[in-house]
């Protein structure tokens, strides 16, 4: 894995011992542009900020995407502060306060609430009526259709997400009677981290068929069809989602049908993030070599949560402040662990290294999504990592955020 020059510059400027997330905003923008081009022309591209709520990331998404998809009142506040032009509000457990915040935001910009149940619809209607507003909604449906493979399935199985398709006629009838709600269409997000482009194209085609059948069966003329996100990133780099293959099968869709809404998060930002951590110690124990980092799974949880070894690249650091020989491992494999008091604090096993020394930095790529924000930050109360942004790869280096 080649570490970009801008990321190397950020590492050089980082506080010692290095422990930092580094985000490349230009790489993020490039992926947004490529993803937008792969979808049909009549697609509204929303950034699912649950993937990474770092303000600089959200601000760039607000600039380059059509809007932000949020799943909490906290995310809504960040999205509004960072300049979002439109909002989709999802999530299965919205409080009255969060629904009220969505209604209030609708005075400033287009807001759609993805309604998860009849009870939620009634609460939202009550709040909107009291505010003297009419709010746009899409009904989230848990269909019985097959779902592409991924790390998580939200529909097509018993989950807390959406309205069971068998109960949809009654739900539609109820929502039509709620005068403060404007039923705009359907929300069909179904999976996370799918890497199969053909399967994802089939999912989008199936969503369009569902909308046509719902029009005939329920009389709902969907103006929008939200197909969610779910396009994946393999953190090991062994496999990539074939965006061109997906585009070849979907680019012509949407003519004469509902406006598509797509909510990718991981796919947009995953490859725009890097995690760098300095080696604090090297040791042999029971026949294995361990590299202990200033960092670990309290910053980057996925390797431990998903049970994989995250690839890493050695960035040599020549400074050595001690008077004794520098410990090193050469031509071998090491287990990369963190600073936590648990044997499960492992980022990579059997990482092959030509030369690794105490004081060198290990850099982990493809960590822009679901990295820092989902990790158990405060276990043992170690200092948090720096957050740094690559502003311009070709020009002015980096800035700290």
C-alpha positions as CSV (number, residue, x, y, z in Angstrom):
1,X,0.0,0.0,0.0
2,X,1.4,3.4,-1.1
3,X,0.9,6.2,1.4
4,X,0.1,9.5,-0.4
5,X,2.5,12.4,0.0
6,X,-0.1,14.5,1.8
7,X,-0.6,11.8,4.4
8,X,3.2,11.4,4.9
9,X,3.4,15.2,5.4
10,X,0.7,15.1,8.0
11,X,2.5,12.3,9.8
12,X,5.7,14.3,9.8
13,X,3.9,17.2,11.4
14,X,2.0,15.2,14.0
15,X,2.6,15.2,17.7
16,X,5.0,12.5,19.0
17,X,4.4,9.7,19.7
18,X,2.3,9.8,16.5
19,X,-1.4,8.8,16.9
20,X,-3.6,10.4,14.3
21,X,-6.5,10.1,11.9
22,X,-5.7,11.8,8.6
23,X,-8.4,12.6,6.1
24,X,-7.9,13.4,2.4
25,X,-10.7,15.7,1.4
26,X,-9.7,15.7,-2.3
27,X,-9.9,11.9,-2.4
28,X,-13.3,12.2,-0.7
29,X,-14.5,14.7,-3.4
30,X,-13.2,12.5,-6.2
31,X,-15.1,9.5,-4.9
32,X,-18.3,11.5,-4.6
33,X,-18.0,12.7,-8.2
34,X,-17.4,9.1,-9.5
35,X,-20.3,7.8,-7.5
36,X,-22.6,10.5,-8.7
37,X,-21.7,9.7,-12.3
38,X,-22.4,6.0,-11.8
39,X,-26.0,6.5,-10.8
40,X,-28.8,7.6,-13.1
41,X,-28.9,11.3,-13.9
42,X,-32.1,11.7,-11.8
43,X,-30.5,10.7,-8.5
44,X,-30.2,12.8,-5.4
45,X,-26.9,11.8,-3.7
46,X,-26.9,12.1,0.1
47,X,-23.9,11.5,2.3
48,X,-24.8,9.1,5.2
49,X,-22.8,10.9,7.9
50,X,-23.0,7.9,10.3
51,X,-20.0,6.7,8.3
52,X,-17.9,9.6,9.6
53,X,-19.3,12.7,11.4
54,X,-16.0,14.6,11.5
55,X,-17.0,18.2,10.8
56,X,-14.5,18.7,8.0
57,X,-15.8,15.6,6.3
58,X,-19.4,16.7,6.7
59,X,-18.6,20.2,5.4
60,X,-17.1,18.8,2.2
61,X,-20.0,16.4,1.8
62,X,-22.4,19.3,2.2
63,X,-20.6,21.1,-0.6
64,X,-20.3,18.2,-3.0
65,X,-23.3,16.1,-2.3
66,X,-27.0,17.1,-2.7
67,X,-27.5,16.7,1.1
68,X,-26.8,14.8,4.2
69,X,-28.5,11.7,5.6
70,X,-28.6,11.9,9.4
71,X,-29.8,9.3,12.0
72,X,-29.9,11.4,15.2
73,X,-30.5,14.9,16.5
74,X,-26.8,15.2,17.1
75,X,-26.0,14.4,13.5
76,X,-28.7,16.8,12.4
77,X,-27.0,19.6,14.4
78,X,-23.6,18.9,12.8
79,X,-25.1,18.7,9.3
80,X,-26.9,22.1,9.7
81,X,-23.8,23.7,11.2
82,X,-21.6,22.4,8.3
83,X,-23.9,23.9,5.6
84,X,-26.2,21.0,4.5
85,X,-28.5,22.0,1.7
86,X,-31.1,19.3,2.3
87,X,-31.6,16.6,5.0
88,X,-32.9,13.0,5.1
89,X,-33.6,11.9,8.7
90,X,-33.5,8.1,9.3
91,X,-33.2,5.7,12.1
92,X,-35.5,3.4,14.0
93,X,-35.6,5.2,17.4
94,X,-36.4,8.9,16.9
95,X,-37.4,10.9,20.0
96,X,-40.0,13.6,19.9
97,X,-37.2,16.2,20.4
98,X,-35.5,14.9,17.3
99,X,-38.6,14.9,15.2
100,X,-39.3,18.4,16.3
101,X,-35.8,19.4,15.3
102,X,-36.4,17.9,11.8
103,X,-39.6,19.8,11.5
104,X,-37.9,23.0,12.5
105,X,-35.1,22.4,10.0
106,X,-37.7,22.1,7.3
107,X,-38.3,25.8,7.5
108,X,-34.7,26.3,6.2
109,X,-34.3,23.6,3.6
110,X,-35.9,20.4,2.2
111,X,-36.2,17.8,4.9
112,X,-37.5,14.2,4.4
113,X,-38.2,12.0,7.4
114,X,-37.9,8.3,6.8
115,X,-40.8,7.0,8.9
116,X,-40.2,3.6,10.5
117,X,-43.7,2.9,12.0
118,X,-47.3,4.0,12.2
119,X,-46.6,5.2,15.7
120,X,-43.7,7.3,14.6
121,X,-45.9,8.8,11.8
122,X,-48.5,9.8,14.3
123,X,-46.0,11.4,16.6
124,X,-44.4,13.3,13.7
125,X,-47.9,14.5,12.5
126,X,-48.7,15.7,16.0
127,X,-45.4,17.6,16.2
128,X,-45.7,19.1,12.7
129,X,-49.3,20.3,13.3
130,X,-48.3,22.0,16.5
131,X,-45.5,23.8,14.6
132,X,-47.9,24.7,11.8
133,X,-45.8,22.8,9.3
134,X,-46.3,20.1,6.7
135,X,-43.4,17.6,6.6
136,X,-42.3,15.4,3.8
137,X,-42.0,11.7,4.6
138,X,-41.0,8.4,3.0
139,X,-42.2,5.1,4.5
140,X,-39.4,2.7,5.3
141,X,-40.4,-0.8,4.2
142,X,-39.0,-4.1,5.4
143,X,-39.6,-6.2,2.2
144,X,-39.5,-9.9,1.9
145,X,-37.1,-9.6,-1.1
146,X,-33.6,-11.1,-1.2
147,X,-30.9,-8.8,0.1
148,X,-27.4,-8.6,-1.3
149,X,-24.6,-10.0,0.9
150,X,-22.9,-7.6,3.2
151,X,-21.8,-7.3,6.8
152,X,-25.3,-6.3,8.0
153,X,-28.9,-7.0,6.8
154,X,-31.5,-4.5,7.7
155,X,-34.5,-5.9,5.8
156,X,-35.6,-9.2,4.3
157,X,-35.4,-10.6,7.8
158,X,-36.8,-9.9,11.3
159,X,-35.2,-6.6,12.3
160,X,-36.3,-3.4,14.0
161,X,-36.1,-1.5,10.7
162,X,-39.1,-0.4,8.7
163,X,-42.7,-1.5,8.3
164,X,-43.4,-5.1,7.5
165,X,-44.5,-5.2,3.9
166,X,-47.6,-7.2,5.0
167,X,-48.7,-4.3,7.1
168,X,-48.0,-1.7,4.4
169,X,-51.6,-1.2,3.1
170,X,-52.9,-0.3,6.6
171,X,-49.8,2.0,7.2
172,X,-50.4,3.8,3.9
173,X,-54.1,4.4,4.8
174,X,-53.1,5.8,8.2
175,X,-50.4,8.1,6.8
176,X,-52.7,9.4,4.1
177,X,-55.1,10.5,6.9
178,X,-52.4,12.5,8.7
179,X,-52.7,15.9,7.3
180,X,-49.4,17.3,8.3
181,X,-47.5,14.5,6.5
182,X,-46.8,14.6,2.8
183,X,-46.1,11.0,1.6
184,X,-43.3,11.4,-0.9
185,X,-42.3,7.8,-1.5
186,X,-40.4,4.8,-0.2
187,X,-37.2,4.1,1.8
188,X,-35.8,0.7,1.0
189,X,-32.3,0.7,2.5
190,X,-31.5,-3.0,3.1
191,X,-27.9,-3.8,3.7
192,X,-24.4,-2.6,4.6
193,X,-21.0,-3.2,3.0
194,X,-22.1,-5.0,-0.2
195,X,-19.2,-5.6,-2.6
196,X,-21.1,-7.2,-5.5
197,X,-21.9,-4.6,-8.2
198,X,-24.3,-6.9,-10.0
199,X,-26.2,-7.7,-6.8
200,X,-26.4,-4.0,-6.0
201,X,-27.7,-3.2,-9.5
202,X,-30.3,-6.0,-9.1
203,X,-31.3,-4.5,-5.7
204,X,-31.9,-1.1,-7.3
205,X,-33.9,-2.6,-10.2
206,X,-35.9,-4.6,-7.7
207,X,-36.6,-1.4,-5.8
208,X,-38.0,0.2,-8.9
209,X,-40.2,-2.8,-9.5
210,X,-41.5,-2.5,-5.9
211,X,-42.4,1.2,-6.6
212,X,-44.3,0.2,-9.7
213,X,-46.2,-2.5,-7.9
214,X,-47.0,-0.3,-5.0
215,X,-48.4,2.3,-7.3
216,X,-50.8,-0.3,-8.8
217,X,-51.6,-2.0,-5.5
218,X,-51.7,0.9,-3.1
219,X,-52.3,3.9,-5.4
220,X,-49.1,5.6,-4.1
221,X,-47.4,7.6,-6.9
222,X,-43.9,7.8,-5.4
223,X,-42.1,11.0,-6.3
224,X,-38.9,9.6,-4.7
225,X,-37.5,6.2,-4.2
226,X,-34.7,6.0,-1.6
227,X,-32.5,3.0,-2.2
228,X,-30.2,3.8,0.8
229,X,-26.5,3.1,0.8
230,X,-24.9,-0.3,1.3
231,X,-22.0,-0.1,-1.2
232,X,-19.0,-1.6,0.5
233,X,-15.3,-1.1,1.0
234,X,-13.1,-4.1,1.8
235,X,-10.7,-2.8,4.5
236,X,-8.1,-5.5,3.5
237,X,-8.0,-4.3,-0.1
238,X,-8.6,-7.8,-1.4
239,X,-11.7,-6.8,-3.3
240,X,-13.3,-3.6,-4.7
241,X,-16.8,-2.7,-5.6
242,X,-16.9,-2.5,-9.5
243,X,-18.4,1.0,-9.9
244,X,-18.2,0.9,-13.7
245,X,-20.1,-2.4,-13.8
246,X,-22.8,-1.0,-11.5
247,X,-23.0,2.1,-13.7
248,X,-23.3,0.1,-16.9
249,X,-26.4,-1.5,-15.5
250,X,-28.1,1.4,-13.8
251,X,-27.1,4.6,-15.6
252,X,-30.1,4.5,-17.9
253,X,-32.6,3.9,-15.1
254,X,-35.0,6.5,-13.7
255,X,-36.4,8.0,-16.9
256,X,-40.1,8.6,-16.3
257,X,-40.0,6.9,-12.9
258,X,-39.5,8.3,-9.4
259,X,-36.4,10.4,-8.5
260,X,-33.8,8.1,-7.0
261,X,-32.3,9.0,-3.6
262,X,-29.0,7.2,-2.7
263,X,-27.4,7.4,0.7
264,X,-23.8,6.0,0.5
265,X,-21.5,6.7,3.4
266,X,-18.8,4.0,3.7
267,X,-18.1,3.9,0.0
268,X,-17.7,7.7,-0.3
269,X,-15.4,8.2,2.6
270,X,-13.8,4.8,3.4
271,X,-10.7,5.2,1.3
272,X,-10.2,8.9,2.2
273,X,-9.1,8.1,5.8
274,X,-5.8,6.9,7.3
275,X,-4.8,5.9,10.8
276,X,-1.2,6.4,11.8
277,X,0.3,5.1,15.1
278,X,3.9,5.0,16.3
279,X,5.5,1.8,17.6
280,X,6.2,2.1,21.3
281,X,7.7,-1.4,21.9
282,X,8.7,-4.6,20.1
283,X,8.9,-7.8,22.0
284,X,9.0,-11.6,21.6
285,X,6.6,-13.7,23.6
286,X,6.0,-17.4,23.3
287,X,7.6,-17.5,19.9
288,X,5.7,-14.5,18.4
289,X,6.8,-10.9,17.8
290,X,4.5,-8.1,19.0
291,X,4.6,-4.5,17.9
292,X,2.8,-2.4,20.5
293,X,1.4,0.9,19.3
294,X,0.4,4.3,20.7
295,X,-3.1,3.5,19.7
296,X,-5.2,0.5,19.1
297,X,-8.8,-0.8,18.9
298,X,-10.1,2.0,21.1
299,X,-9.4,4.2,18.0
300,X,-10.0,1.6,15.2
301,X,-12.5,-1.0,16.4
302,X,-13.4,-2.9,13.2
303,X,-10.4,-5.3,13.1
304,X,-11.4,-6.7,16.5
305,X,-15.1,-6.4,15.9
306,X,-15.0,-8.2,12.5
307,X,-12.1,-10.5,13.2
308,X,-9.8,-9.6,10.4
309,X,-6.2,-8.3,10.1
310,X,-5.9,-4.8,8.8
311,X,-3.0,-4.3,6.4
312,X,-0.5,-1.6,7.4
313,X,2.5,0.1,5.9
314,X,5.7,1.0,7.7
315,X,6.8,4.7,7.6
316,X,10.4,4.9,8.9
317,X,11.2,7.5,11.5
318,X,15.0,8.1,11.9
319,X,14.9,9.9,15.2
320,X,16.1,7.8,18.1
321,X,16.3,9.7,21.4
322,X,17.7,6.9,23.6
323,X,21.3,5.9,24.3
324,X,20.7,2.2,24.0
325,X,20.3,0.1,20.8
326,X,17.0,0.5,18.9
327,X,14.8,-2.6,19.0
328,X,13.8,-3.9,15.6
329,X,12.3,-6.8,13.7
330,X,13.5,-7.7,10.2
331,X,12.3,-10.1,7.6
332,X,9.5,-11.5,9.8
333,X,5.9,-11.2,10.7
334,X,4.6,-9.3,13.7
335,X,1.3,-9.1,15.5
336,X,0.3,-5.4,15.8
337,X,-1.4,-4.6,19.1
338,X,-2.4,-1.5,20.9
339,X,-1.9,0.1,24.3
340,X,-4.9,-1.4,26.0
341,X,-4.9,-3.9,28.9
342,X,-6.6,-6.6,26.9
343,X,-5.3,-9.4,24.6
344,X,-8.0,-8.5,22.2
345,X,-6.5,-5.2,21.4
346,X,-5.1,-6.4,18.0
347,X,-5.2,-4.5,14.7
348,X,-3.3,-7.0,12.6
349,X,-1.8,-10.5,12.9
350,X,1.1,-11.9,10.9
351,X,1.9,-8.6,9.3
352,X,4.9,-9.1,7.1
353,X,7.6,-6.5,7.6
354,X,11.0,-6.1,6.0
355,X,12.2,-3.8,8.8
356,X,10.2,-2.4,11.7
357,X,11.8,-0.5,14.6
358,X,10.5,1.1,17.8
359,X,9.7,4.7,16.8
360,X,8.6,3.8,13.3
361,X,5.0,4.6,12.3
362,X,2.5,2.1,11.0
363,X,-0.2,3.5,8.7
364,X,-3.5,1.8,8.1
365,X,-5.5,2.7,5.0
366,X,-9.2,2.5,4.1
367,X,-10.3,3.7,7.6
368,X,-12.3,6.8,6.7
369,X,-15.6,5.1,7.5
370,X,-16.7,3.6,10.8
371,X,-13.3,4.1,12.4
372,X,-13.0,6.6,15.2
373,X,-16.7,7.3,15.7
374,X,-17.7,3.7,16.5
375,X,-14.7,2.9,18.7
376,X,-14.6,2.8,22.5
377,X,-12.6,6.0,22.9
378,X,-12.3,6.3,26.6
379,X,-11.4,2.9,27.8
380,X,-8.3,3.4,30.0
381,X,-8.5,7.2,29.4
382,X,-5.7,7.3,26.9
383,X,-5.4,10.6,24.9
384,X,-7.5,10.7,21.8
385,X,-5.8,10.7,18.4
386,X,-5.1,13.9,16.5
387,X,-7.5,14.6,13.7
388,X,-5.7,16.1,10.7
389,X,-6.9,17.0,7.2
390,X,-5.0,16.8,3.9
391,X,-6.0,20.1,2.4
392,X,-4.3,19.9,-1.0
393,X,-2.2,17.0,-2.1
394,X,-0.4,19.0,-4.8
395,X,0.2,22.2,-3.0
396,X,0.1,23.3,0.6
397,X,0.3,20.1,2.6
398,X,-1.8,19.6,5.6
399,X,-3.6,21.5,8.3
400,X,-4.7,20.3,11.8
401,X,-8.4,20.3,12.7
